[in-house]
């Protein structure tokens, strides 16, 4: 995500709008191929590690078998896509007929597998609670992607060669790093009895990830149909800027989940505790601050790196779009027990209902209120996703949480940001600065106990 943000100004300056749009479509295609080529094993390997981490030989056998299966998937799917990829690509993805599977689509399949294999290894690092190694592996990924992509962009200005080969070559590099980590620590085996039941976790989780991909990208298609390609570019630019919040939240929940899962395992009654709730309260507080800080700072910083003023129109609604991320505390609060209990068969149910509501809602609001309607839909959908996750996991897990801290405060922040957006109709740095100051002061007062306790917890030396 960080490399995508850093490369964004170079993409907008060195590529035409049309070429930039095509590049984004290939990147989106690579994301769905990452999901398909890893069969959700990147999630399974970390979650299942919690169950076997106290049994070194069992952990070695299980992770070695998962690594072997990942390699088999890559060896089978990549060549197979070379044989049947073009007709499948044209039917399911390239409906407009302006994209070609060869070479960039085929390259995206390989990039998807390399990134998925790397994600499996780094997810395992998270659950092994090795933040230092996790950091340096991802720093290496960042440097490789940025360095190769920028070299290619300047060597082949205005062409796809630079960014596409940048993704491919950096993908090869991080794949080899991940393979070395897994092989040296756990070996590679094909003892499939150790992963006999993984389909119970992976199959529904795979469907869930496909639905997530659909939900995350369908709005661009709807905007293109209801408005224009220019509006698609404007909206996509704003969404890609908000990836900064997504990046921060992913990092934070990656630190929280291993600790929370251990608390629930030790408690052994499938229920939330005061201690586990504290981490989600801190996550919510941080999410509100992330959204408020983004709303104020990003429109001030973008002109320093993006010189095409056509994109500045997105500043008016960027804060409202970001405010929806304040609701992600509830989303992860209900998602984490599903992953902990390995009830992943519930995820496709929750997201199928969510998608069934999102698509018609976004279409209706887009036709009547243009981009404003799409912004409204994106915020409503984030709340709907949390609601359906709660409904499907409620029979299996007992929740006891502070409604004010986890629900009412983020909702109040969202309403305040939307009111400011509708009232001003444009970006006003003084008003958004005031929103950040008042939000920060409120968070410091209301969440001070949880923040202090959580910081103390993570500041303690790790016990080996």
Protein Blocks (a to p, Z undefined) as FASTA:
>chain_A
ZZmmmmmmmmmmmpcfklmmmmmmmmmmmmmmmmmmnnommmmmmmmmmmmmmmmklmmm
mmmmmmmmmmmmmmmmmmmmmmmmmmmmmmmmmmnopacfblklmmmmmmmmmmmmmmmm
mmmmmmnopaklmmmmmmmmmmmmmmmmmmmmmmmghiaklmmmmmmmmmmmmmmmmmmm
mmmmnopadbfklmmmmmmmmmmmmmmmmmmmmmmmmmmmmmmmmmcmklmmmmmmmmmm
mmmmmmmmmmmmmmmmmmmmmmmmmnonopacfklmmmmmmmmmmmmmmmmmmmmmmmmm
mmmmmmblklmmmmmmmmmmmmmmmmmmmmmmmmmmmmmnopammmmmmmmmmmmmmmmm
mmmmmmmnommlmmmmmmmmmmmmmmmmmmmmmmmoccdddfklmmmmmmmmmmmmmmmm
mmnopacfklmmmmmmmmmmmmmmmmmmmmmmmmmmmmpccdZZ
